Structures are given as C-alpha cells and as structure tokens.
Amino acid sequence: MHKKRIARRGAAFVCAFGVALSAMPVHAAEVKSLEDKTSNLQSQLEGINQDLVTLSNKIAETEAEIEESNNEVYRLEASLQISRNNEEKQYETMKTRIKYMYENGSETMITMLFTADSMGDFLNKAEFIQNITDYDKEMLENMMEIRQGIETQEEDLKSQQQELTDLQSQLNTEQQNLQAKAAATSTDLATVNAQLQAAREAQAKQEEEAQKKAQEEAAKQASASTGNNTSGSSSNNNSSSKPSNSGSNNNSGSSSGSSSSNGKYNIPSGGLTPSKGRIWFNGHTETYYSQKVLPGTGLNIPGRHIASDGTIRDKDGYIVLASDDYPKGTVVETSLGAGKVYDSGSGKGNIDLYTDW
C-alpha cells in the first residue's frame, strides 16, 4: 500500500517537474557542445600520447643501433690496425731481402744456380728464387687488399652512424613537438572541462529555480481555488470533534453549493475529487488512495463503511487517513471533513484520504 501511494506521488512530481522544465531556458545545447569538445580533446590527447609511446620506442631502437654501430667501428679500427701492422712487417721483410740482394749483388744467386748438382737441382733453385719473389709480392698485395677492405667497411659504418645520428636528432625534435602539443591539448582540455562544469552547474541551478517557481505557482493556484472551502470547513468542524453523521455523512464543512457526481457518489465541490487527485488544503497537500486498488486489509478500522461522498469512514464517521506528520488516532480536518489517522506512508506534508473512487 505504501509503495503504491509513493509511486503515485512520484508520478505527480515528475509531471510537475516536466512542466517546470518546459518553462525554463534550456542550456542543453551548450552543455552538449562542451561535452563533444571535451570528448574530441580527450581523443586527441590519447592519440598524441600513443604517438609519443611509439616515437619513444623508435628512439630507443635507434640508440641501440648507434651503440651497436659504434662497437662495430671500434672492432674494425682494431682489425685495421692489425692489418696495417702486418702489412708494415711484410713490407719491412721484403725491404730487408731486397737490400740483402742489392748489397751482395747477383753473384750469390748465380753461384747458387751454377752449383746445382743437376738440371733438376738447377730448376728447383731457380723456382725457389722465383717463389720468394712471388711470395713477397703476393703477401704485400693481400695485406693491401685486406687493409683497403677494412677501410671501406669502416667508411660505410661511419656513414651509417651519421645517418643514425641524424635520425636520432630528427626523432628527438618530433618528440619535443609532440610533448609541446600534448601539453597544449591538456591545457585546452582543462579549460573546456572547467567551462563544462560551470555550464552544468548553471543548468542545474536554473532547473532548481524553475521547479521551485512552478511549485510556488501551483501552491498559489491551489490555495486560491480552495480558499472559500477552507474557511467554511474551519467554522463548522473542529479537528478534535467527531463529525455529525456516520453512515452517509458528507463533508459538514464543505460548501453548501453544488456538488459533483462521480458515478454513484456525490462529492462536494471545492475539495478533493478523483479528477483533481491532489490539492492544497489548510497547510498540507491532499491525495487519495482507493480501496479498489489498495484494499487496506491490514488496517483495524472499526465500523468501516463507505460514505455518500465515496470516502471510507469508521464507526464514528471519521474519514480514514494516512499521514506521516500525525500519530495514529489523531483527528485532522480535511477538505472533505474531519478524518482520523489510521495509516502512514503518505509523505511529509501530505495526507492521504481513503476512498472508494
């Protein structure tokens, strides 16, 4: 029963809030624009950060390649030095041999040839002399070729080193540019976020003011429409006294003028009706809950019966009420007459009248 009444009051509040929103200036477009701008800047910043990660990895790879190239250059320089030393030794050996041959003339060679025991021995000694000459020449040429190869390889590595160094410088420049761009985007994002927060706060404040204004206007209209009925009821009924009738009692304090017909019930005009659903009366709002929807079987209502206006009353003629502001058993004046509190769950500042509507 309580949940049903709360749901009904919640629906009424939503309707009233909708009216308030329709009457206020809407800043949704500004908030939406700032939200879109924030989302766009966040996407840009994420992309820049990803580019920075990729670039940092590439810089690390380039630095590793430069380090490896430096080590290779050091190795080649050591090999080149060894080759140069070997070449120099071979050259010195050849110079010593040539010097010996020059100082001793060709007689030694001729003597060695003509002292051969046979033609075979002569040819062998001649071949030996030729082999020595060819060996010196070949070794010198090999040493020179090795040295030239190492020098060429060293030049290639140094050229590669220069390219890697240039690439590293370029990547560092790109990294600095991306970092500056990320910082600028972060600043823009912070600015837009501040603007968005301000716009949301302004919108919320306007909604609150519009809702409050709509509630005040509704209260004024309800108070104006029930003013005459309130004065009549106050003069003829007392909140601590019993009503004058029981079984078919209508509101003794309601207007003696016209009454509205709701099927089989005659409901006094100026008070709560099924079509109004919610009114303002004597410092509180009034709603009703129907026994057709909420039977109220858990309530102990002695002499429970339906009055001619469709309200559910007890044996003394009091309208059965639900209130969170008064203890059970308290007699309270309503727009349809005196009632007694038997239930709770109506919400603060509101009284529920039990009816058969």
Wavefront OBJ file of the C-alpha trace (Angstrom):
o trace
v 0.000 0.000 0.000
v 2.775 2.377 0.908
v 4.673 1.611 -2.312
v 1.577 2.268 -4.411
v 0.996 5.649 -2.818
v 4.678 6.584 -3.137
v 4.653 5.620 -6.825
v 1.534 7.731 -7.405
v 3.047 10.759 -5.684
v 6.301 10.219 -7.625
v 4.386 10.306 -10.920
v 2.702 13.552 -9.912
v 6.065 15.072 -9.038
v 7.524 14.032 -12.403
v 4.639 15.708 -14.207
v 5.119 18.913 -12.231
v 8.858 18.835 -12.888
v 8.224 18.366 -16.609
v 6.090 21.499 -16.650
v 8.873 23.386 -14.867
v 11.456 22.260 -17.380
v 9.289 23.284 -20.331
v 9.083 26.815 -18.958
v 12.780 27.370 -18.310
v 15.612 28.377 -20.695
v 17.344 25.225 -21.911
v 21.147 25.142 -21.916
v 21.352 21.568 -23.136
v 22.843 22.654 -26.483
v 25.700 24.488 -24.760
v 26.390 21.555 -22.433
v 26.251 19.105 -25.361
v 28.663 21.256 -27.377
v 31.140 21.401 -24.487
v 30.799 17.648 -23.906
v 31.559 16.997 -27.593
v 34.560 19.336 -27.441
v 35.808 17.590 -24.288
v 35.451 14.171 -25.927
v 37.296 15.399 -29.025
v 40.180 16.842 -26.995
v 40.437 13.654 -24.943
v 40.661 11.608 -28.151
v 43.347 13.945 -29.495
v 45.344 13.689 -26.264
v 45.122 9.891 -26.283
v 46.349 9.845 -29.900
v 49.275 12.157 -29.077
v 50.251 10.025 -26.074
v 50.160 6.909 -28.252
v 52.359 8.642 -30.837
v 54.783 9.588 -28.064
v 54.989 5.965 -26.926
v 55.662 4.798 -30.492
v 58.252 7.529 -31.015
v 59.996 6.739 -27.719
v 60.296 3.096 -28.756
v 61.750 4.139 -32.117
v 64.274 6.447 -30.409
v 65.332 3.588 -28.118
v 65.791 1.286 -31.138
v 67.861 3.938 -32.942
v 70.053 4.448 -29.897
v 70.637 0.686 -29.711
v 71.604 0.620 -33.406
v 74.017 3.524 -32.887
v 75.592 1.723 -29.941
v 75.967 -1.453 -31.989
v 77.451 0.528 -34.889
v 79.954 2.198 -32.552
v 81.069 -1.181 -31.267
v 81.489 -2.439 -34.840
v 83.561 0.619 -35.741
v 85.805 0.005 -32.740
v 86.265 -3.623 -33.827
v 87.074 -2.603 -37.418
v 89.557 0.002 -36.242
v 91.334 -2.668 -34.201
v 91.349 -5.041 -37.203
v 92.578 -2.256 -39.447
v 95.426 -1.519 -37.067
v 96.428 -5.206 -37.018
v 96.283 -5.323 -40.828
v 98.407 -2.227 -41.102
v 100.942 -3.694 -38.687
v 101.111 -6.971 -40.690
v 101.418 -5.039 -43.912
v 104.213 -2.967 -42.471
v 106.052 -6.063 -41.185
v 105.730 -7.754 -44.548
v 106.978 -4.639 -46.250
v 109.952 -4.404 -43.885
v 110.804 -8.081 -44.534
v 110.647 -7.547 -48.266
v 112.814 -4.426 -47.995
v 115.389 -6.366 -45.966
v 115.503 -9.121 -48.556
v 115.834 -6.665 -51.432
v 118.547 -4.789 -49.553
v 120.445 -8.059 -48.990
v 120.212 -8.942 -52.664
v 121.335 -5.459 -53.623
v 124.316 -5.439 -51.243
v 125.518 -8.910 -52.222
v 124.760 -8.415 -55.878
v 123.505 -11.108 -58.145
v 126.635 -13.284 -57.735
v 125.091 -15.155 -54.816
v 122.058 -16.100 -56.895
v 124.268 -17.050 -59.870
v 126.611 -19.078 -57.666
v 123.596 -20.859 -56.137
v 122.319 -21.710 -59.585
v 125.611 -22.887 -61.063
v 126.490 -25.000 -58.089
v 123.481 -27.177 -58.801
v 124.295 -30.854 -58.957
v 121.906 -31.496 -61.799
v 119.438 -29.851 -64.102
v 116.649 -30.745 -61.708
v 118.515 -29.148 -58.831
v 119.095 -26.049 -61.001
v 115.411 -25.734 -61.845
v 114.444 -26.238 -58.228
v 116.782 -23.481 -57.070
v 115.546 -21.159 -59.832
v 111.933 -21.908 -58.843
v 112.804 -21.270 -55.192
v 114.182 -17.832 -56.027
v 111.092 -17.040 -58.085
v 108.773 -18.278 -55.332
v 110.414 -16.000 -52.805
v 109.838 -13.020 -55.065
v 106.263 -14.060 -55.851
v 105.521 -14.707 -52.155
v 106.688 -11.251 -51.157
v 104.614 -9.672 -53.881
v 101.516 -11.754 -53.130
v 101.681 -11.203 -49.396
v 102.077 -7.468 -49.900
v 99.133 -7.349 -52.275
v 96.991 -9.416 -49.859
v 97.847 -7.145 -46.989
v 96.984 -4.084 -49.039
v 93.703 -5.631 -50.174
v 92.712 -6.521 -46.589
v 93.549 -3.029 -45.399
v 91.544 -1.428 -48.205
v 88.571 -3.706 -47.409
v 88.654 -2.772 -43.756
v 88.934 0.927 -44.601
v 85.943 0.670 -46.975
v 83.876 -1.163 -44.347
v 84.845 1.405 -41.746
v 83.794 4.256 -44.030
v 80.432 2.549 -44.660
v 79.842 2.107 -40.943
v 80.726 5.700 -40.221
v 78.317 6.811 -42.932
v 75.625 4.606 -41.370
v 76.467 6.075 -37.988
v 75.928 9.570 -39.333
v 72.545 8.569 -40.777
v 71.508 7.056 -37.455
v 72.678 10.160 -35.610
v 70.677 12.372 -37.978
v 67.636 10.113 -37.499
v 68.012 10.309 -33.747
v 68.145 14.108 -33.895
v 65.016 14.158 -36.075
v 63.150 11.806 -33.737
v 64.124 13.902 -30.705
v 62.760 17.008 -32.438
v 59.491 15.201 -33.224
v 59.281 14.051 -29.613
v 59.699 17.608 -28.323
v 56.991 18.843 -30.719
v 54.591 16.099 -29.623
v 55.265 16.828 -25.957
v 54.516 20.516 -26.546
v 51.320 19.567 -28.403
v 50.274 17.227 -25.587
v 50.830 19.983 -23.019
v 48.757 22.460 -25.073
v 45.958 19.913 -25.562
v 45.926 19.139 -21.827
v 45.595 22.861 -21.086
v 42.720 23.190 -23.577
v 41.032 20.124 -22.079
v 41.272 21.534 -18.561
v 39.775 24.845 -19.762
v 36.862 23.142 -21.542
v 36.242 20.873 -18.541
v 36.001 23.947 -16.314
v 33.559 25.554 -18.775
v 31.523 22.346 -18.905
v 31.345 22.145 -15.115
v 30.208 25.772 -14.928
v 27.557 25.192 -17.614
v 26.239 22.110 -15.809
v 26.052 23.985 -12.507
v 24.224 26.885 -14.182
v 21.780 24.485 -15.817
v 21.142 22.671 -12.534
v 20.582 25.984 -10.751
v 18.092 27.118 -13.382
v 16.259 23.799 -13.175
v 16.053 24.131 -9.399
v 14.808 27.719 -9.600
v 12.265 26.839 -12.293
v 10.991 23.870 -10.286
v 10.689 25.965 -7.141
v 8.836 28.672 -9.040
v 6.462 26.130 -10.573
v 5.738 24.603 -7.149
v 5.058 28.033 -5.651
v 2.735 28.897 -8.535
v 0.883 25.581 -8.161
v 0.521 26.152 -4.414
v -0.898 29.645 -5.017
v -3.418 28.343 -7.523
v -4.476 25.502 -5.205
v -4.778 27.883 -2.267
v -6.900 30.304 -4.326
v -9.238 27.553 -5.553
v -9.832 26.120 -2.070
v -9.839 29.327 -0.031
v -13.611 29.591 0.342
v -13.978 25.921 1.173
v -11.261 26.128 3.803
v -12.969 28.948 5.667
v -16.306 27.139 5.621
v -14.847 23.895 6.887
v -12.933 25.623 9.657
v -16.047 27.308 11.005
v -18.225 24.196 11.111
v -15.744 21.429 12.110
v -13.114 21.061 14.800
v -10.067 18.796 14.435
v -10.707 17.265 17.877
v -14.506 16.753 17.481
v -16.458 13.944 15.803
v -18.465 14.558 12.610
v -22.228 14.938 12.961
v -23.119 11.950 10.773
v -21.754 8.447 10.336
v -23.080 6.087 7.701
v -23.902 8.509 4.876
v -22.105 11.574 6.151
v -20.950 14.174 3.625
v -18.484 16.934 4.487
v -20.251 19.120 7.039
v -17.804 21.920 6.463
v -17.776 21.923 2.686
v -19.586 24.397 0.567
v -23.377 24.155 0.668
v -23.436 24.913 -3.042
v -23.107 22.484 -5.893
v -21.578 19.033 -5.683
v -20.004 16.843 -8.379
v -21.333 13.443 -9.333
v -18.857 10.611 -9.649
v -20.943 7.622 -10.639
v -22.895 6.549 -7.554
v -21.193 9.086 -5.185
v -21.997 12.764 -4.595
v -18.679 14.561 -3.933
v -18.844 18.140 -2.542
v -17.273 20.746 -4.815
v -14.227 22.692 -3.711
v -12.484 19.730 -2.070
v -10.502 16.716 -3.216
v -12.067 14.879 -6.190
v -10.972 11.967 -8.390
v -10.291 14.388 -11.235
v -8.143 16.759 -9.155
v -6.158 13.998 -7.491
v -4.004 16.435 -5.485
v -4.919 19.750 -3.833
v -3.574 22.162 -1.242
v -5.640 22.490 1.937
v -5.063 24.036 5.344
v -1.253 23.905 5.259
v -0.843 20.487 3.629
v -1.407 18.725 0.322
v -4.105 16.090 -0.032
v -4.202 12.977 -2.192
v -6.357 9.884 -2.112
v -5.804 6.144 -2.305
v -8.617 3.855 -3.424
v -9.643 0.620 -1.732
v -10.294 -0.713 -5.219
v -6.545 -0.711 -5.722
v -5.318 -0.919 -2.110
v -7.877 -2.822 -0.003
v -6.167 -1.948 3.268
v -6.935 -5.312 4.829
v -4.134 -4.794 7.348
v -5.818 -1.750 8.889
v -8.023 -2.083 12.003
v -10.956 0.220 11.161
v -13.961 -0.344 13.451
v -17.294 0.202 11.745
v -15.668 0.653 8.367
v -18.137 1.811 5.704
v -18.416 3.925 2.558
v -19.968 7.402 2.941
v -22.165 9.056 0.313
v -19.170 11.056 -0.970
v -17.229 7.842 -1.565
v -14.828 8.253 1.371
v -14.070 5.299 3.658
v -15.107 6.121 7.243
v -15.036 4.482 10.654
v -17.921 3.861 13.069
v -17.741 7.477 14.278
v -17.906 8.920 10.772
v -14.251 9.957 10.567
v -12.611 9.690 7.150
v -9.806 7.097 7.233
v -6.493 8.936 6.734
v -2.805 8.131 6.223
v -0.228 10.656 7.432
v 3.465 10.815 8.264
v 3.038 14.065 10.221
v 0.468 12.937 12.833
v 0.370 9.888 15.154
v -2.258 7.251 14.529
v -5.574 8.185 16.127
v -5.104 11.928 15.559
v -8.184 13.755 14.206
v -7.292 16.077 11.312
v -9.526 18.432 9.313
v -9.513 17.751 5.553
v -11.228 19.355 2.564
v -13.951 16.676 2.820
v -14.405 16.855 6.572
v -12.831 15.501 9.764
v -10.697 12.406 9.482
v -8.713 10.125 11.768
v -5.191 8.823 11.085
v -5.102 5.009 10.736
v -2.053 4.557 8.459
v 1.263 6.129 7.412
v 3.382 6.301 4.242
v 1.773 9.412 2.748
v 4.952 11.513 2.722
v 5.797 14.573 4.793
v 3.390 17.500 4.354
v 0.765 15.298 2.652
v -2.384 13.487 3.840
v -3.943 10.529 2.013
v -7.741 10.126 2.142
v -9.024 6.529 1.883
v -11.793 6.353 -0.763
v -13.801 4.000 -2.955
v -13.221 6.139 -6.080
l 1 2 3 4 5 6 7 8 9 10 11 12 13 14 15 16 17 18 19 20 21 22 23 24 25 26 27 28 29 30 31 32 33 34 35 36 37 38 39 40 41 42 43 44 45 46 47 48 49 50 51 52 53 54 55 56 57 58 59 60 61 62 63 64 65 66 67 68 69 70 71 72 73 74 75 76 77 78 79 80 81 82 83 84 85 86 87 88 89 90 91 92 93 94 95 96 97 98 99 100 101 102 103 104 105 106 107 108 109 110 111 112 113 114 115 116 117 118 119 120 121 122 123 124 125 126 127 128 129 130 131 132 133 134 135 136 137 138 139 140 141 142 143 144 145 146 147 148 149 150 151 152 153 154 155 156 157 158 159 160 161 162 163 164 165 166 167 168 169 170 171 172 173 174 175 176 177 178 179 180 181 182 183 184 185 186 187 188 189 190 191 192 193 194 195 196 197 198 199 200 201 202 203 204 205 206 207 208 209 210 211 212 213 214 215 216 217 218 219 220 221 222 223 224 225 226 227 228 229 230 231 232 233 234 235 236 237 238 239 240 241 242 243 244 245 246 247 248 249 250 251 252 253 254 255 256 257 258 259 260 261 262 263 264 265 266 267 268 269 270 271 272 273 274 275 276 277 278 279 280 281 282 283 284 285 286 287 288 289 290 291 292 293 294 295 296 297 298 299 300 301 302 303 304 305 306 307 308 309 310 311 312 313 314 315 316 317 318 319 320 321 322 323 324 325 326 327 328 329 330 331 332 333 334 335 336 337 338 339 340 341 342 343 344 345 346 347 348 349 350 351 352 353 354 355 356 357
